[in-house]
Amino acid sequence: MKKFSLFEFFDFFILKKIDLLMLRTYVGPFIATFFIAWFVLIMQFLWKYIDDILGKSIETYLLLKFLWYTSATFVPMALPIAILLTSIMTYGNMGENSELTAIKASGISLIRSFKALIFFSVFIAILAFYFSNNVLTKATYVSRNMLAEIRNLKPALFLKPKTFNNSISGFTIWLEDKNEQTDELFNIILYAHNNDRSNNQVLFAKRAIINYSKDGKYLVMQLDSGLQLIEEASNRYSNIKFPHYRISFLRWTKFFDLTQFQLKEASENFSERQYRLNVKELKHEIDSFQINLKQEFLKFDSTQALNTMPNFTYVQANNTQIDSVYTDSISVSQIALNALNRAREMRNLSFDRIAQINYNKGIINMYLVEYYRKFTLSIASIILFFVGAPLGSIIRKGGLGWPMLFAVIFFMLYLALVMSGERIAIQGIASAFIGMWLATIVFIPIGIFLTYQAMNDSAMFSLSDLNIYFKQFFARWTKK
C-alpha cells in the first residue's frame, strides 16, 4: 500500500498550471452570473412589492438606502446560484469543445480538475458565512424595518379637482378647481370626521393656498372667505335638540399632520430579533430560552400545581356515612361544586402552562432556524458545485441555454427543500437541525451520484440521446 507522504500533502494545496487555467476559465463567468442572479433576485423583490413602494413620495435618499440594504440580503442567495450555473457552463463548454477529453487523455482525472475550483468554492463559502454572520444581520434588520414602514405609509397627498381625497386621517377634502403652478385651490369643501366617521364639521372656502412647514411634517392650508358648520352630537333619547354653530371667516390657517406620509429611518418596535443577531448572540439567546423552557416544565409538575390550589380537607371516611362525616352546614352538592371548581382551575392552569411551553418552543425553533441558516447557505456553495460541475461534464453543452435550464431545475428543487424544511422546523414537525439541513442531506447523494457518473463518462443527460428519444416519441405519436 502506497504511503501518503507529508510532501504530497502540502503539494496538494499548490496550484499547478492546469489549476490556474481552470480558475481563469471559471472566475470570469462566475462574476457575471453572480451579478445576473443578484439583479434577477432584486427585480423579483421589486416586482413583488412595487405596489407598496410607488405613490408614497419617499425621499430619494431613503429609497436608495432601502434598495441598498435590501439588495445586500440577496447576496447569500445569489452566490449558490452563481456557483451552480457557472459550474455547469464551464464544464459544459469544456465538454463541448473536447477540452475535458484532452485533460483526461493527459492523465488528469475529472476529480483532479476540480481541485482549484473546490478551493474557490470553499473560499466563497467562508466569505458567504462571514457576510451572513456580520453584514447580513444589519442589512436584514434595516431592510425589513424599512419595508414595514413603507407598507404602512399612506399614498402621497395628491389633491385633484372634483375628487374626494381622504388621505389625511380624519379629513375628506373636495375642491372644484386647482392652479398647478401656484398650488391655489378654489371652492374647497373640507369634512372633519369623528371616530364614528360622521360629518359633524364641514368647512367651505372660496380659495386656499397650500404650503409645507420647513421640516415637512405639516401641511399648511391658508383658507380665504369661508364658512364653518359645526353640529354637536347629543343623546337622542334624552335630548332631541342638536346644537348647531355657523362660523364665518375671512382668513383661516389650518395645519394638517403629514407624519403618516413620511418614512421613518428606524423602528424601535421591531420584534424579530433573530434576524439581527450573529451566531454567538443566537447561541446565547437559544440557551436562555431553553433554560426558561426547562423552568416551565418544572412549573408544570402536578404536585406543585396542587400546592398552588386552595387546601383540600381530607377525611378518613372508611365505611362511615357521608352525613356523619360532614357537618350539616356543608351539603354534598356544595362539596361537589367545590371539587368541580378546583378541577376547572387545574385544567385552566394546565392550559396556561402548555400554551407558555409551546410559545417558548416556537421561539426556540425560530432562533434555531436562523442559527442553522447561516451555515446551510454557506455550505450550499460547495454542495451545488459538486452538482453543477459533473452535470456540465455530462451534458457537454455550454452557453446560457441548456446550462441555465438545468441550473434552474436543480436550484428550484434545492430552494423548495430549503423552504419546506424551514416550515416544518418552525412548526415543530421536525427538529430545526433536520429541517434546515434537509436540502443538504438530499443534495449530497445527488452530487456523489453525478460525480460518479461523470467519472465513468455516463451519457445520462446526453442531449443527443434526449433529442433522439423525443424524435422517436413524437414520431410514434404522429403515427397514432
C-alpha positions in Angstrom: 0.0 0.0 0.0 1.4 3.4 -1.0 2.1 5.8 1.9 0.9 9.3 1.6 4.0 11.5 2.4 3.9 14.9 4.0 5.3 16.4 0.8 2.4 15.1 -1.2 0.0 16.5 1.4 1.4 20.1 1.0 1.8 19.6 -2.7 -2.0 19.0 -2.9 -2.5 22.7 -1.9 -0.1 24.1 -4.5 -1.8 25.2 -7.7 -0.4 23.9 -11.0 -0.9 25.4 -14.5 -4.0 23.3 -15.0 -5.5 24.7 -11.8 -4.7 28.3 -12.8 -6.3 27.6 -16.3 -9.4 26.3 -14.6 -9.6 29.4 -12.3 -9.2 31.8 -15.3 -11.9 29.9 -17.1 -14.2 29.8 -14.1 -13.9 33.2 -12.3 -15.0 35.4 -15.1 -18.3 33.7 -15.8 -18.8 33.3 -12.0 -18.7 37.1 -11.5 -21.0 37.7 -14.5 -23.6 35.1 -13.4 -23.4 36.3 -9.8 -24.4 39.8 -10.8 -27.1 38.5 -13.2 -28.6 36.3 -10.4 -28.3 39.2 -7.9 -30.1 41.5 -10.3 -32.8 39.0 -11.0 -33.5 38.5 -7.3 -33.7 42.2 -6.7 -36.1 42.7 -9.6 -38.2 39.8 -8.3 -38.4 41.5 -5.0 -39.3 44.9 -6.5 -41.9 43.3 -8.7 -43.5 41.7 -5.6 -43.6 45.0 -3.6 -43.8 47.6 -6.3 -47.4 48.4 -5.4 -46.3 49.1 -1.8 -43.5 51.4 -2.9 -45.0 53.5 -5.7 -47.0 56.6 -4.9 -45.6 57.1 -1.3 -43.4 60.2 -2.1 -40.4 58.6 -0.4 -37.3 60.7 -0.3 -34.6 59.7 -2.8 -32.0 59.1 0.0 -34.3 56.8 2.0 -35.4 54.9 -1.2 -31.7 54.3 -2.2 -30.9 53.3 1.3 -33.8 50.8 1.3 -32.7 49.4 -2.0 -29.1 49.1 -0.9 -29.8 47.2 2.2 -32.4 45.1 0.5 -30.0 44.1 -2.3 -27.4 43.1 0.3 -29.9 40.5 1.7 -29.9 38.6 -1.6 -26.1 38.1 -1.8 -26.1 34.8 0.1 -28.8 33.5 -2.2 -27.1 34.7 -5.4 -23.8 33.0 -4.6 -25.1 29.4 -4.7 -27.0 30.2 -7.9 -23.8 31.6 -9.5 -21.8 28.6 -8.3 -24.3 26.1 -9.8 -24.8 27.9 -13.1 -21.1 28.7 -13.6 -20.1 25.1 -12.9 -22.5 23.7 -15.5 -21.4 26.3 -18.0 -17.7 25.9 -17.5 -17.6 22.1 -17.7 -20.3 22.1 -20.4 -18.1 24.3 -22.6 -15.1 22.2 -21.9 -17.0 19.0 -22.8 -18.5 20.6 -25.9 -15.0 21.7 -27.1 -13.4 18.3 -26.2 -11.2 20.0 -23.6 -12.3 17.5 -21.0 -11.3 14.7 -23.3 -7.8 16.2 -23.7 -7.5 16.6 -20.0 -8.4 13.0 -19.3 -6.1 11.9 -22.1 -3.1 13.6 -20.5 -3.7 11.6 -17.3 -5.6 14.2 -15.3 -8.8 12.8 -13.8 -12.0 14.7 -13.5 -11.7 15.0 -9.7 -8.2 16.4 -10.1 -9.5 19.1 -12.4 -12.0 20.1 -9.6 -9.1 20.9 -7.2 -8.7 24.6 -7.8 -12.5 25.2 -8.2 -13.1 23.3 -4.9 -10.7 25.7 -3.2 -12.5 28.6 -4.8 -15.9 27.2 -3.7 -14.6 26.8 -0.1 -13.4 30.4 -0.2 -16.8 31.6 -1.4 -18.5 29.5 1.4 -16.2 31.2 4.0 -16.9 34.6 2.5 -20.7 33.9 2.5 -20.6 32.8 6.1 -18.7 35.9 7.2 -21.2 38.0 5.2 -24.2 36.3 6.7 -22.8 36.5 10.2 -21.7 40.1 10.2 -23.2 42.1 7.3 -26.4 40.4 6.6 -27.6 40.8 10.2 -27.8 44.6 9.9 -28.9 44.6 6.3 -31.8 42.3 7.1 -32.9 44.3 10.1 -32.8 47.6 8.3 -34.5 46.3 5.1 -37.3 44.5 7.0 -37.8 47.5 9.2 -38.0 50.0 6.3 -40.2 47.7 4.2 -42.7 47.5 7.1 -42.6 51.3 7.4 -43.1 51.7 3.7 -46.1 49.3 3.6 -47.7 51.3 6.5 -47.2 54.6 4.7 -50.2 56.3 3.2 -50.1 57.3 -0.5 -48.8 60.7 -1.2 -51.3 63.6 -0.9 -52.5 64.4 -4.4 -55.4 66.8 -4.5 -57.3 66.5 -7.7 -60.3 68.7 -8.8 -63.8 67.3 -8.3 -62.4 64.3 -6.5 -62.8 63.4 -2.8 -59.5 62.8 -1.1 -59.4 61.1 2.3 -55.6 60.5 2.5 -55.3 62.7 5.7 -56.7 60.8 8.7 -59.9 62.4 10.0 -60.5 64.6 6.9 -62.0 64.4 3.5 -61.2 67.2 1.0 -63.0 68.2 -2.2 -62.2 71.1 -4.5 -63.7 72.4 -7.7 -60.5 73.6 -9.4 -56.7 73.9 -8.8 -53.9 76.0 -10.2 -51.0 73.6 -10.6 -48.4 76.4 -10.9 -49.3 78.4 -7.7 -50.9 75.5 -5.7 -54.1 77.6 -5.3 -57.3 75.7 -4.6 -60.8 77.0 -5.4 -64.2 76.3 -3.9 -63.0 73.8 -1.2 -65.1 71.7 1.0 -63.4 70.1 4.0 -65.2 67.4 6.1 -63.8 66.7 9.6 -64.8 63.2 10.9 -65.1 62.0 14.4 -64.4 58.4 15.5 -67.8 57.4 14.3 -66.9 58.8 10.8 -69.8 61.3 10.9 -69.6 64.6 9.1 -70.4 66.8 12.0 -67.9 69.5 10.9 -68.0 70.9 7.4 -65.8 73.8 6.2 -66.4 75.8 3.0 -63.8 78.2 1.4 -63.7 80.1 -1.9 -59.9 80.0 -2.1 -56.9 78.3 -0.4 -53.2 78.2 -0.8 -51.1 75.1 0.1 -47.6 75.3 1.8 -45.5 73.0 3.8 -43.7 73.6 7.1 -39.9 73.7 7.0 -39.5 70.2 8.5 -42.1 68.8 6.1 -44.2 67.4 8.9 -47.2 69.7 8.4 -49.3 70.8 5.5 -50.3 74.5 5.9 -53.5 75.4 4.2 -54.5 79.1 4.2 -58.2 79.4 3.7 -59.9 82.6 2.5 -63.5 83.8 2.6 -65.1 80.7 4.1 -67.8 79.3 6.4 -67.6 76.5 9.0 -70.7 74.5 10.1 -70.5 72.5 13.4 -73.2 70.2 14.7 -72.7 68.8 18.2 -73.9 65.3 18.9 -76.4 64.5 21.6 -78.3 61.6 23.1 -81.4 61.3 21.0 -83.3 59.5 23.8 -82.8 62.2 26.4 -82.3 65.3 24.3 -83.7 65.7 20.8 -82.0 69.0 20.3 -78.8 69.2 18.3 -76.8 72.5 18.8 -75.6 74.0 15.5 -72.9 76.6 15.0 -72.2 78.7 12.0 -68.8 80.5 11.8 -67.7 82.9 9.1 -64.1 83.8 8.5 -62.1 85.9 6.1 -58.8 84.0 6.6 -58.1 80.8 8.5 -54.7 78.9 8.6 -55.2 75.2 9.2 -52.4 72.7 9.9 -52.5 69.0 8.8 -50.2 66.4 10.3 -48.2 64.7 7.5 -46.1 62.3 9.6 -48.3 59.5 8.3 -46.8 60.1 4.8 -43.2 60.1 6.0 -40.8 57.2 6.2 -39.0 56.7 9.5 -35.4 55.7 9.3 -35.6 53.3 12.2 -38.2 51.5 14.2 -37.7 50.6 17.8 -40.6 48.1 18.0 -39.2 45.6 15.5 -39.8 42.2 17.2 -38.0 39.7 15.0 -34.6 39.9 16.8 -33.2 36.7 15.4 -32.5 38.4 12.1 -30.1 40.9 13.5 -28.1 38.5 15.7 -24.8 36.7 14.8 -24.0 33.1 15.6 -22.6 33.8 19.0 -25.6 36.0 20.0 -28.1 33.5 18.6 -26.4 30.7 20.6 -26.7 32.8 23.8 -30.4 33.5 23.2 -31.2 29.9 22.4 -29.5 28.8 25.7 -31.5 31.4 27.6 -34.8 30.2 26.0 -34.0 26.6 26.7 -33.4 27.4 30.4 -36.8 29.2 30.5 -38.4 26.2 28.9 -36.9 23.8 31.5 -38.3 26.1 34.2 -41.7 25.9 32.6 -41.6 22.2 32.6 -40.8 22.2 36.3 -43.7 24.5 37.0 -45.9 22.1 35.2 -45.3 19.5 37.9 -48.6 18.2 39.1 -47.5 18.3 42.8 -46.5 21.9 42.6 -49.7 22.7 40.7 -51.8 21.2 43.5 -49.9 23.2 46.1 -50.9 26.4 44.3 -54.6 25.5 44.7 -56.7 26.1 47.8 -56.1 23.4 50.5 -58.2 20.3 50.5 -59.7 19.0 53.7 -59.1 15.2 53.7 -61.3 12.9 55.8 -60.8 9.3 56.6 -64.2 8.0 55.7 -63.8 4.2 55.6 -67.3 2.9 55.7 -68.7 5.9 57.5 -71.8 7.6 56.0 -71.2 10.9 54.4 -73.8 12.6 56.5 -71.9 11.6 59.6 -68.6 12.9 58.4 -69.5 16.4 57.3 -71.4 18.9 59.3 -74.9 19.9 58.4 -73.7 23.3 57.2 -71.9 21.7 54.2 -74.1 19.9 51.8 -73.0 17.2 49.4 -73.8 19.4 46.4 -71.6 22.1 47.9 -68.7 19.7 48.2 -69.2 18.5 44.6 -69.3 22.2 43.4 -66.1 23.0 45.2 -64.4 19.9 43.6 -65.7 20.9 40.2 -64.4 24.5 40.5 -61.0 23.2 41.6 -60.8 20.8 38.7 -61.6 23.6 36.3 -58.9 25.8 37.9 -56.5 22.9 37.5 -57.5 22.5 33.8 -57.0 26.2 33.1 -53.7 26.2 34.9 -52.6 23.2 32.7 -53.7 25.0 29.5 -51.8 28.1 30.5 -48.6 26.1 31.2 -49.0 24.2 27.9 -49.5 27.4 25.9 -46.4 29.0 27.5 -44.3 25.9 26.8 -45.5 25.8 23.2 -44.7 29.5 22.8 -41.2 29.1 24.1 -40.7 26.1 21.8 -41.8 28.2 18.8 -39.4 31.0 19.8 -36.5 28.5 20.2 -37.4 26.9 16.8 -37.2 30.3 15.0 -33.9 31.1 16.6 -32.5 27.7 15.7 -33.7 28.1 12.1 -31.8 31.4 11.8 -28.8 29.8 13.6 -28.6 26.9 11.1 -29.4 29.1 8.1 -26.0 30.9 8.4 -24.3 27.6 7.9 -26.6 26.0 5.3 -26.4 28.9 2.9 -22.6 28.8 3.1 -22.3 25.0 2.6 -24.7 25.3 -0.3 -21.9 26.8 -2.4 -19.8 23.7 -2.0 -22.7 21.2 -2.4 -24.0 22.8 -5.6 -20.5 22.9 -7.1 -20.4 19.1 -6.9 -23.8 19.0 -8.6 -23.1 21.6 -11.3 -19.5 20.6 -12.3 -20.2 16.8 -13.0 -23.6 17.7 -14.5 -21.9 20.1 -17.0 -19.3 17.4 -18.0 -22.3 15.0 -18.6 -24.5 17.3 -20.7 -21.4 18.7 -22.6 -23.3 21.9 -23.6 -22.1 25.5 -22.8 -23.6 28.9 -23.1 -26.8 30.1 -21.3 -29.2 27.7 -22.9 -29.2 24.1 -21.6 -27.0 25.0 -18.6 -29.5 27.7 -17.5 -32.3 25.2 -17.8 -30.6 22.5 -15.7 -29.4 25.1 -13.2 -32.9 26.5 -12.7 -34.3 23.0 -12.2 -31.8 21.9 -9.6 -31.8 25.2 -7.8 -35.6 25.3 -7.6 -35.5 21.8 -6.2 -32.9 22.9 -3.6 -34.9 26.0 -2.8 -38.2 24.0 -2.4 -36.4 21.7 0.1 -35.0 24.7 2.0 -38.4 26.3 2.3 -40.2 23.1 3.2 -37.5 22.2 5.8 -37.8 25.7 7.3 -41.5 25.5 7.5 -41.6 22.1 9.2 -38.8 23.2 11.6 -40.7 26.4 12.7 -44.0 24.4 13.1 -42.2 21.8 15.3 -43.0 18.9 12.9 -39.3 18.0 12.8 -36.2 19.3 14.6 -34.6 22.5 13.4 -31.4 20.7 12.6 -33.2 18.2 10.3 -35.4 20.9 8.7 -32.6 23.3 7.9 -30.1 20.6 6.7 -32.8 18.7 4.7 -31.7 20.2 1.4 -28.0 19.5 2.1 -28.8 15.9 3.2 -30.7 15.3 -0.1 -28.2 17.0 -2.4 -25.1 15.3 -1.0 -26.1 11.9 -2.5 -27.1 13.6 -5.8 -23.7 15.3 -6.0 -21.9 12.0 -5.3 -24.1 10.2 -7.9 -23.5 12.8 -10.6 -19.7 12.8 -9.8 -19.6 9.1 -10.1 -21.5 9.1 -13.4 -19.2 11.9 -14.8 -16.1 10.0 -13.9 -17.4 7.0 -15.8 -18.3 9.1 -18.9 -22.0 8.4 -18.4 -24.4 9.7 -21.1 -27.3 10.0 -18.6 -28.2 13.6 -19.6 -26.7 13.4 -23.1 -28.6 15.9 -25.2 -28.1 13.9 -28.4 -29.7 10.9 -26.8 -32.5 13.1 -25.5 -33.1 14.5 -28.9 -33.3 11.0 -30.5 -35.7 9.9 -27.8 -38.0 12.9 -28.2 -38.0 12.5 -32.0 -38.9 8.8 -31.8 -41.6 9.6 -29.2 -43.2 12.3 -31.4 -42.9 10.1 -34.5 -44.8 7.3 -32.7 -47.4 9.9 -31.5 -47.9 11.2 -35.1 -48.4 7.8 -36.5 -51.2 7.1 -34.0 
